[in-house]
């Protein structure tokens, strides 16, 4: 499952680096800064979850870690933009798991 978090707030990424639930890993690619350009840099984190991860725990952790900039942070799960709400994350992750089992 492809989970990408995009934000322009560095503290969101800093928060994602710690306290991951068991079965969750976060990869933050290097950032190239463009000084002098008025457009803020978009920072990304790639999140991987194991098959046996507790989806509710994962969703709660993700919402808590991104609440510092909830409106400026975007979540994409398999290219689907998802609201940073616990119930919505659970619903989409569950659907994607069931869909991948059918493929």
N, CA, C and O atoms as CSV, one atom per row, in Angstrom:
chain,resi,resn,atom,element,x,y,z
A,1,UNK,N,N,0.838,-1.170,0.000
A,1,UNK,CA,C,0.000,0.000,0.000
A,1,UNK,C,C,0.887,1.237,0.000
A,1,UNK,O,O,1.839,1.332,0.774
A,2,UNK,N,N,0.568,2.170,-0.864
A,2,UNK,CA,C,1.363,3.375,-1.035
A,2,UNK,C,C,0.720,4.512,-0.232
A,2,UNK,O,O,-0.340,5.012,-0.609
A,3,UNK,N,N,1.353,4.919,0.866
A,3,UNK,CA,C,0.833,5.974,1.722
A,3,UNK,C,C,1.842,7.121,1.725
A,3,UNK,O,O,2.991,6.948,2.133
A,4,UNK,N,N,1.400,8.297,1.265
A,4,UNK,CA,C,2.274,9.463,1.200
A,4,UNK,C,C,1.635,10.614,1.959
A,4,UNK,O,O,0.453,10.912,1.790
A,5,UNK,N,N,2.435,11.251,2.794
A,5,UNK,CA,C,2.007,12.427,3.537
A,5,UNK,C,C,2.801,13.604,2.985
A,5,UNK,O,O,4.031,13.584,2.986
A,6,UNK,N,N,2.093,14.632,2.513
A,6,UNK,CA,C,2.735,15.829,1.965
A,6,UNK,C,C,2.368,17.023,2.838
A,6,UNK,O,O,1.198,17.229,3.161
A,7,UNK,N,N,3.371,17.802,3.214
A,7,UNK,CA,C,3.144,18.956,4.074
A,7,UNK,C,C,4.189,20.017,3.773
A,7,UNK,O,O,5.216,19.736,3.155
A,8,UNK,N,N,3.920,21.231,4.213
A,8,UNK,CA,C,4.959,22.253,4.126
A,8,UNK,C,C,5.409,22.667,5.525
A,8,UNK,O,O,6.065,23.694,5.703
A,9,UNK,N,N,5.049,21.857,6.505
A,9,UNK,CA,C,5.381,22.136,7.908
A,9,UNK,C,C,6.393,21.094,8.399
A,9,UNK,O,O,6.023,19.934,8.580
A,10,UNK,N,N,7.659,21.473,8.620
A,10,UNK,CA,C,8.690,20.507,9.010
A,10,UNK,C,C,8.400,19.768,10.309
A,10,UNK,O,O,8.864,18.642,10.489
A,11,UNK,N,N,7.643,20.375,11.218
A,11,UNK,CA,C,7.355,19.698,12.483
A,11,UNK,C,C,6.445,18.483,12.308
A,11,UNK,O,O,6.458,17.574,13.137
A,12,UNK,N,N,5.657,18.465,11.233
A,12,UNK,CA,C,4.840,17.279,10.958
A,12,UNK,C,C,5.765,16.099,10.680
A,12,UNK,O,O,5.582,15.015,11.235
A,13,UNK,N,N,6.755,16.312,9.822
A,13,UNK,CA,C,7.692,15.222,9.511
A,13,UNK,C,C,8.504,14.826,10.731
A,13,UNK,O,O,8.766,13.644,10.952
A,14,UNK,N,N,8.901,15.807,11.519
A,14,UNK,CA,C,9.645,15.511,12.741
A,14,UNK,C,C,8.816,14.610,13.665
A,14,UNK,O,O,9.343,13.664,14.251
A,15,UNK,N,N,7.536,14.904,13.790
A,15,UNK,CA,C,6.659,14.090,14.634
A,15,UNK,C,C,6.475,12.681,14.108
A,15,UNK,O,O,6.347,11.739,14.891
A,16,UNK,N,N,6.458,12.522,12.795
A,16,UNK,CA,C,6.274,11.197,12.205
A,16,UNK,C,C,7.465,10.277,12.447
A,16,UNK,O,O,7.336,9.056,12.363
A,17,UNK,N,N,8.618,10.856,12.747
A,17,UNK,CA,C,9.835,10.060,12.940
A,17,UNK,C,C,9.858,9.300,14.260
A,17,UNK,O,O,10.707,8.430,14.456
A,18,UNK,N,N,8.952,9.611,15.153
A,18,UNK,CA,C,9.009,8.965,16.468
A,18,UNK,C,C,7.663,8.372,16.850
A,18,UNK,O,O,6.611,8.839,16.411
A,19,UNK,N,N,7.715,7.351,17.662
A,19,UNK,CA,C,6.520,6.766,18.249
A,19,UNK,C,C,5.630,5.989,17.305
A,19,UNK,O,O,4.432,5.853,17.555
A,20,UNK,N,N,6.199,5.473,16.217
A,20,UNK,CA,C,5.368,4.704,15.297
A,20,UNK,C,C,4.833,3.445,15.966
A,20,UNK,O,O,5.543,2.801,16.739
A,21,UNK,N,N,3.585,3.092,15.673
A,21,UNK,CA,C,3.069,1.816,16.184
A,21,UNK,C,C,3.859,0.648,15.586
A,21,UNK,O,O,4.478,0.779,14.530
A,22,UNK,N,N,3.829,-0.463,16.259
A,22,UNK,CA,C,4.490,-1.670,15.770
A,22,UNK,C,C,3.966,-2.004,14.372
A,22,UNK,O,O,2.754,-2.059,14.162
A,23,UNK,N,N,4.854,-2.222,13.436
A,23,UNK,CA,C,4.463,-2.560,12.072
A,23,UNK,C,C,4.368,-1.363,11.144
A,23,UNK,O,O,3.973,-1.510,9.987
A,24,UNK,N,N,4.725,-0.173,11.635
A,24,UNK,CA,C,4.678,1.035,10.812
A,24,UNK,C,C,6.095,1.580,10.683
A,24,UNK,O,O,6.810,1.709,11.676
A,25,UNK,N,N,6.497,1.899,9.451
A,25,UNK,CA,C,7.792,2.545,9.246
A,25,UNK,C,C,7.582,3.798,8.401
A,25,UNK,O,O,6.680,3.863,7.567
A,26,UNK,N,N,8.434,4.783,8.638
A,26,UNK,CA,C,8.332,6.064,7.939
A,26,UNK,C,C,9.665,6.340,7.255
A,26,UNK,O,O,10.722,6.261,7.881
A,27,UNK,N,N,9.609,6.660,5.982
A,27,UNK,CA,C,10.783,7.015,5.203
A,27,UNK,C,C,10.611,8.459,4.731
A,27,UNK,O,O,9.623,8.787,4.073
A,28,UNK,N,N,11.566,9.315,5.065
A,28,UNK,CA,C,11.515,10.710,4.647
A,28,UNK,C,C,12.673,10.950,3.683
A,28,UNK,O,O,13.830,11.026,4.096
A,29,UNK,N,N,12.347,11.071,2.378
A,29,UNK,CA,C,13.414,11.307,1.396
A,29,UNK,C,C,14.098,12.645,1.634
A,29,UNK,O,O,13.507,13.538,2.240
A,30,UNK,N,N,15.337,12.799,1.166
A,30,UNK,CA,C,16.035,14.080,1.317
A,30,UNK,C,C,15.258,15.202,0.633
A,30,UNK,O,O,14.568,14.985,-0.363
A,31,UNK,N,N,15.385,16.402,1.191
A,31,UNK,CA,C,14.677,17.569,0.667
A,31,UNK,C,C,15.679,18.481,-0.026
A,31,UNK,O,O,16.766,18.737,0.493
A,32,UNK,N,N,15.302,18.964,-1.197
A,32,UNK,CA,C,16.117,19.943,-1.911
A,32,UNK,C,C,15.453,21.298,-1.702
A,32,UNK,O,O,14.305,21.504,-2.097
A,33,UNK,N,N,16.182,22.220,-1.079
A,33,UNK,CA,C,15.628,23.547,-0.808
A,33,UNK,C,C,15.866,24.481,-1.984
A,33,UNK,O,O,16.910,24.447,-2.635
A,34,UNK,N,N,14.878,25.302,-2.233
A,34,UNK,CA,C,14.964,26.306,-3.281
A,34,UNK,C,C,14.828,27.670,-2.631
A,34,UNK,O,O,13.716,28.178,-2.486
A,35,UNK,N,N,15.913,28.254,-2.246
A,35,UNK,CA,C,15.877,29.548,-1.558
A,35,UNK,C,C,15.551,30.671,-2.542
A,35,UNK,O,O,15.976,30.669,-3.698
A,36,UNK,N,N,14.777,31.628,-2.032
A,36,UNK,CA,C,14.441,32.789,-2.835
A,36,UNK,C,C,13.167,32.640,-3.645
A,36,UNK,O,O,12.705,33.608,-4.249
A,37,UNK,N,N,12.603,31.474,-3.670
A,37,UNK,CA,C,11.345,31.256,-4.385
A,37,UNK,C,C,10.224,31.375,-3.368
A,37,UNK,O,O,10.317,30.828,-2.269
A,38,UNK,N,N,9.166,32.087,-3.728
A,38,UNK,CA,C,8.091,32.361,-2.766
A,38,UNK,C,C,7.165,31.173,-2.525
A,38,UNK,O,O,6.338,31.224,-1.614
A,39,UNK,N,N,7.279,30.121,-3.304
A,39,UNK,CA,C,6.438,28.944,-3.116
A,39,UNK,C,C,7.064,28.072,-2.030
A,39,UNK,O,O,8.241,27.723,-2.120
A,40,UNK,N,N,6.277,27.714,-0.994
A,40,UNK,CA,C,6.856,26.882,0.064
A,40,UNK,C,C,7.175,25.475,-0.439
A,40,UNK,O,O,6.460,24.923,-1.276
A,41,UNK,N,N,8.253,24.909,0.082
A,41,UNK,CA,C,8.618,23.542,-0.276
A,41,UNK,C,C,7.571,22.570,0.244
A,41,UNK,O,O,7.027,22.744,1.334
A,42,UNK,N,N,7.301,21.553,-0.547
A,42,UNK,CA,C,6.419,20.480,-0.104
A,42,UNK,C,C,7.321,19.350,0.382
A,42,UNK,O,O,8.168,18.853,-0.361
A,43,UNK,N,N,7.135,18.959,1.614
A,43,UNK,CA,C,7.918,17.891,2.218
A,43,UNK,C,C,7.065,16.624,2.212
A,43,UNK,O,O,5.862,16.678,2.465
A,44,UNK,N,N,7.687,15.498,1.925
A,44,UNK,CA,C,6.932,14.246,1.861
A,44,UNK,C,C,7.512,13.199,2.786
A,44,UNK,O,O,8.716,13.154,3.041
A,45,UNK,N,N,6.624,12.361,3.279
A,45,UNK,CA,C,7.007,11.173,4.038
A,45,UNK,C,C,6.273,9.996,3.411
A,45,UNK,O,O,5.097,10.095,3.062
A,46,UNK,N,N,6.973,8.897,3.275
A,46,UNK,CA,C,6.377,7.678,2.748
A,46,UNK,C,C,6.211,6.716,3.924
A,46,UNK,O,O,7.173,6.401,4.625
A,47,UNK,N,N,4.984,6.260,4.126
A,47,UNK,CA,C,4.669,5.415,5.273
A,47,UNK,C,C,4.366,4.006,4.779
A,47,UNK,O,O,3.610,3.815,3.827
A,48,UNK,N,N,4.964,3.031,5.436
A,48,UNK,CA,C,4.723,1.623,5.124
A,48,UNK,C,C,4.077,0.967,6.342
A,48,UNK,O,O,4.498,1.185,7.478
A,49,UNK,N,N,3.054,0.168,6.086
A,49,UNK,CA,C,2.431,-0.559,7.198
A,49,UNK,C,C,2.465,-2.047,6.903
A,49,UNK,O,O,2.273,-2.476,5.765
A,50,UNK,N,N,2.710,-2.825,7.943
A,50,UNK,CA,C,2.731,-4.283,7.815
A,50,UNK,C,C,1.302,-4.796,7.676
A,50,UNK,O,O,0.349,-4.102,8.030
A,51,UNK,N,N,1.163,-5.984,7.170
A,51,UNK,CA,C,-0.173,-6.560,6.977
A,51,UNK,C,C,-0.944,-6.729,8.272
A,51,UNK,O,O,-2.168,-6.606,8.288
A,52,UNK,N,N,-0.240,-7.008,9.354
A,52,UNK,CA,C,-0.924,-7.301,10.613
A,52,UNK,C,C,-1.012,-6.091,11.549
A,52,UNK,O,O,-1.298,-6.248,12.736
A,53,UNK,N,N,-0.768,-4.881,11.022
A,53,UNK,CA,C,-0.816,-3.692,11.868
A,53,UNK,C,C,-2.265,-3.419,12.285
A,53,UNK,O,O,-3.199,-3.676,11.526
A,54,UNK,N,N,-2.434,-2.898,13.491
A,54,UNK,CA,C,-3.747,-2.495,13.980
A,54,UNK,C,C,-4.121,-1.199,13.259
A,54,UNK,O,O,-3.528,-0.154,13.526
A,55,UNK,N,N,-5.081,-1.253,12.364
A,55,UNK,CA,C,-5.429,-0.104,11.529
A,55,UNK,C,C,-5.957,1.054,12.371
A,55,UNK,O,O,-5.654,2.212,12.085
A,56,UNK,N,N,-6.731,0.759,13.389
A,56,UNK,CA,C,-7.248,1.811,14.264
A,56,UNK,C,C,-6.130,2.541,14.990
A,56,UNK,O,O,-6.146,3.767,15.099
A,57,UNK,N,N,-5.160,1.783,15.487
A,57,UNK,CA,C,-4.009,2.371,16.169
A,57,UNK,C,C,-3.183,3.218,15.192
A,57,UNK,O,O,-2.737,4.313,15.532
A,58,UNK,N,N,-2.987,2.697,13.980
A,58,UNK,CA,C,-2.263,3.439,12.954
A,58,UNK,C,C,-2.968,4.754,12.634
A,58,UNK,O,O,-2.325,5.801,12.569
A,59,UNK,N,N,-4.279,4.707,12.433
A,59,UNK,CA,C,-5.050,5.907,12.085
A,59,UNK,C,C,-4.990,6.940,13.211
A,59,UNK,O,O,-4.820,8.131,12.950
A,60,UNK,N,N,-5.128,6.493,14.452
A,60,UNK,CA,C,-5.069,7.414,15.596
A,60,UNK,C,C,-3.687,8.067,15.689
A,60,UNK,O,O,-3.585,9.269,15.931
A,61,UNK,N,N,-2.631,7.281,15.498
A,61,UNK,CA,C,-1.266,7.805,15.540
A,61,UNK,C,C,-1.066,8.845,14.443
A,61,UNK,O,O,-0.505,9.912,14.693
A,62,UNK,N,N,-1.523,8.540,13.229
A,62,UNK,CA,C,-1.335,9.438,12.100
A,62,UNK,C,C,-2.077,10.765,12.303
A,62,UNK,O,O,-1.532,11.829,12.010
A,63,UNK,N,N,-3.295,10.706,12.795
A,63,UNK,CA,C,-4.068,11.924,13.049
A,63,UNK,C,C,-3.372,12.771,14.105
A,63,UNK,O,O,-3.269,13.989,13.959
A,64,UNK,N,N,-2.894,12.130,15.170
A,64,UNK,CA,C,-2.219,12.877,16.242
A,64,UNK,C,C,-0.931,13.534,15.743
A,64,UNK,O,O,-0.644,14.680,16.089
A,65,UNK,N,N,-0.164,12.821,14.940
A,65,UNK,CA,C,1.118,13.344,14.463
A,65,UNK,C,C,0.962,14.467,13.438
A,65,UNK,O,O,1.880,15.266,13.255
A,66,UNK,N,N,-0.177,14.535,12.775
A,66,UNK,CA,C,-0.366,15.564,11.746
A,66,UNK,C,C,-1.268,16.705,12.206
A,66,UNK,O,O,-1.520,17.630,11.434
A,67,UNK,N,N,-1.756,16.665,13.434
A,67,UNK,CA,C,-2.699,17.686,13.880
A,67,UNK,C,C,-2.077,19.085,13.983
A,67,UNK,O,O,-2.807,20.076,13.992
A,68,UNK,N,N,-0.754,19.183,14.059
A,68,UNK,CA,C,-0.096,20.490,14.145
A,68,UNK,C,C,-0.360,21.326,12.886
A,68,UNK,O,O,-0.368,22.555,12.951
A,69,UNK,N,N,-0.572,20.668,11.752
A,69,UNK,CA,C,-0.847,21.376,10.491
A,69,UNK,C,C,-1.860,20.572,9.675
A,69,UNK,O,O,-1.589,20.178,8.541
A,70,UNK,N,N,-3.008,20.341,10.259
A,70,UNK,CA,C,-4.027,19.494,9.638
A,70,UNK,C,C,-4.498,20.044,8.287
A,70,UNK,O,O,-4.777,19.273,7.369
A,71,UNK,N,N,-4.587,21.364,8.164
A,71,UNK,CA,C,-5.107,21.945,6.928
A,71,UNK,C,C,-4.061,22.040,5.831
A,71,UNK,O,O,-4.410,22.090,4.651
A,72,UNK,N,N,-2.791,22.066,6.195
A,72,UNK,CA,C,-1.725,22.155,5.199
A,72,UNK,C,C,-1.090,20.825,4.874
A,72,UNK,O,O,-0.140,20.762,4.093
A,73,UNK,N,N,-1.602,19.755,5.466
A,73,UNK,CA,C,-1.043,18.420,5.261
A,73,UNK,C,C,-2.021,17.581,4.460
A,73,UNK,O,O,-3.216,17.561,4.752
A,74,UNK,N,N,-1.516,16.895,3.459
A,74,UNK,CA,C,-2.346,16.043,2.597
A,74,UNK,C,C,-1.914,14.589,2.761
A,74,UNK,O,O,-0.727,14.289,2.885
A,75,UNK,N,N,-2.884,13.707,2.760
A,75,UNK,CA,C,-2.641,12.271,2.878
A,75,UNK,C,C,-3.165,11.597,1.619
A,75,UNK,O,O,-4.310,11.809,1.219
A,76,UNK,N,N,-2.316,10.785,1.001
A,76,UNK,CA,C,-2.719,9.999,-0.164
A,76,UNK,C,C,-2.458,8.525,0.128
A,76,UNK,O,O,-1.357,8.136,0.517
A,77,UNK,N,N,-3.481,7.727,-0.067
A,77,UNK,CA,C,-3.354,6.273,0.083
A,77,UNK,C,C,-3.667,5.675,-1.282
A,77,UNK,O,O,-4.793,5.774,-1.770
A,78,UNK,N,N,-2.673,5.059,-1.888
A,78,UNK,CA,C,-2.795,4.526,-3.251
A,78,UNK,C,C,-3.388,5.567,-4.196
A,78,UNK,O,O,-4.312,5.277,-4.955
A,79,UNK,N,N,-2.845,6.778,-4.140
A,79,UNK,CA,C,-3.210,7.921,-4.989
A,79,UNK,C,C,-4.608,8.478,-4.713
A,79,UNK,O,O,-5.099,9.299,-5.487
A,80,UNK,N,N,-5.254,8.054,-3.637
A,80,UNK,CA,C,-6.559,8.586,-3.244
A,80,UNK,C,C,-6.321,9.592,-2.127
A,80,UNK,O,O,-5.743,9.240,-1.098
A,81,UNK,N,N,-6.757,10.843,-2.310
A,81,UNK,CA,C,-6.610,11.838,-1.250
A,81,UNK,C,C,-7.621,11.527,-0.148
A,81,UNK,O,O,-8.814,11.360,-0.402
A,82,UNK,N,N,-7.113,11.456,1.077
A,82,UNK,CA,C,-7.935,11.042,2.222
A,82,UNK,C,C,-7.909,12.145,3.270
A,82,UNK,O,O,-6.854,12.707,3.564
A,83,UNK,N,N,-9.085,12.455,3.837
A,83,UNK,CA,C,-9.147,13.420,4.929
A,83,UNK,C,C,-8.397,12.875,6.135
A,83,UNK,O,O,-8.404,11.670,6.387
A,84,UNK,N,N,-7.757,13.760,6.872
A,84,UNK,CA,C,-7.011,13.345,8.067
A,84,UNK,C,C,-7.961,13.186,9.255
A,84,UNK,O,O,-7.841,13.869,10.272
A,85,UNK,N,N,-8.894,12.274,9.091
A,85,UNK,CA,C,-9.852,11.905,10.136
A,85,UNK,C,C,-9.697,10.411,10.378
A,85,UNK,O,O,-9.558,9.632,9.434
A,86,UNK,N,N,-9.721,10.019,11.631
A,86,UNK,CA,C,-9.457,8.625,11.982
A,86,UNK,C,C,-10.385,7.657,11.258
A,86,UNK,O,O,-9.919,6.668,10.691
A,87,UNK,N,N,-11.672,7.920,11.267
A,87,UNK,CA,C,-12.634,7.018,10.620
A,87,UNK,C,C,-12.416,6.904,9.126
A,87,UNK,O,O,-12.543,5.820,8.556
A,88,UNK,N,N,-12.087,8.017,8.488
A,88,UNK,CA,C,-11.857,8.018,7.048
A,88,UNK,C,C,-10.594,7.230,6.696
A,88,UNK,O,O,-10.580,6.491,5.711
A,89,UNK,N,N,-9.546,7.381,7.485
A,89,UNK,CA,C,-8.301,6.635,7.249
A,89,UNK,C,C,-8.561,5.137,7.404
A,89,UNK,O,O,-8.122,4.341,6.574
A,90,UNK,N,N,-9.266,4.758,8.454
A,90,UNK,CA,C,-9.588,3.342,8.676
A,90,UNK,C,C,-10.374,2.787,7.493
A,90,UNK,O,O,-10.079,1.697,7.003
A,91,UNK,N,N,-11.381,3.543,7.032
A,91,UNK,CA,C,-12.230,3.086,5.932
A,91,UNK,C,C,-11.408,2.862,4.664
A,91,UNK,O,O,-11.529,1.817,4.025
A,92,UNK,N,N,-10.575,3.835,4.294
A,92,UNK,CA,C,-9.810,3.726,3.046
A,92,UNK,C,C,-8.744,2.630,3.142
A,92,UNK,O,O,-8.575,1.859,2.197
A,93,UNK,N,N,-8.029,2.549,4.257
A,93,UNK,CA,C,-7.016,1.494,4.408
A,93,UNK,C,C,-7.678,0.117,4.337
A,93,UNK,O,O,-7.166,-0.780,3.668
A,94,UNK,N,N,-8.797,-0.054,5.012
A,94,UNK,CA,C,-9.511,-1.336,4.988
A,94,UNK,C,C,-9.958,-1.686,3.571
A,94,UNK,O,O,-9.799,-2.825,3.133
A,95,UNK,N,N,-10.517,-0.708,2.851
A,95,UNK,CA,C,-10.931,-0.941,1.463
A,95,UNK,C,C,-9.748,-1.335,0.592
A,95,UNK,O,O,-9.856,-2.241,-0.235
A,96,UNK,N,N,-8.617,-0.656,0.774
A,96,UNK,CA,C,-7.443,-0.953,-0.039
A,96,UNK,C,C,-6.883,-2.337,0.260
A,96,UNK,O,O,-6.401,-3.019,-0.644
A,97,UNK,N,N,-6.943,-2.752,1.510
A,97,UNK,CA,C,-6.487,-4.102,1.877
A,97,UNK,C,C,-7.378,-5.150,1.225
A,97,UNK,O,O,-6.884,-6.123,0.656
A,98,UNK,N,N,-8.692,-4.953,1.307
A,98,UNK,CA,C,-9.625,-5.906,0.692
A,98,UNK,C,C,-9.459,-5.920,-0.826
A,98,UNK,O,O,-9.515,-6.982,-1.446
A,99,UNK,N,N,-9.257,-4.764,-1.419
A,99,UNK,CA,C,-9.064,-4.695,-2.865
A,99,UNK,C,C,-7.786,-5.406,-3.292
A,99,UNK,O,O,-7.768,-6.082,-4.321
A,100,UNK,N,N,-6.721,-5.260,-2.514
A,100,UNK,CA,C,-5.452,-5.917,-2.882
A,100,UNK,C,C,-5.549,-7.435,-2.734
A,100,UNK,O,O,-4.867,-8.174,-3.445
A,101,UNK,N,N,-6.384,-7.896,-1.822
A,101,UNK,CA,C,-6.571,-9.355,-1.663
A,101,UNK,C,C,-7.353,-9.943,-2.819
A,101,UNK,O,O,-7.177,-11.112,-3.164
A,102,UNK,N,N,-8.231,-9.125,-3.428
A,102,UNK,CA,C,-9.023,-9.589,-4.560
A,102,UNK,C,C,-8.205,-9.635,-5.841
A,102,UNK,O,O,-8.513,-10.413,-6.744
A,103,UNK,N,N,-7.167,-8.812,-5.932
A,103,UNK,CA,C,-6.346,-8.747,-7.157
A,103,UNK,C,C,-5.459,-9.947,-7.314
A,103,UNK,O,O,-4.712,-10.040,-8.288
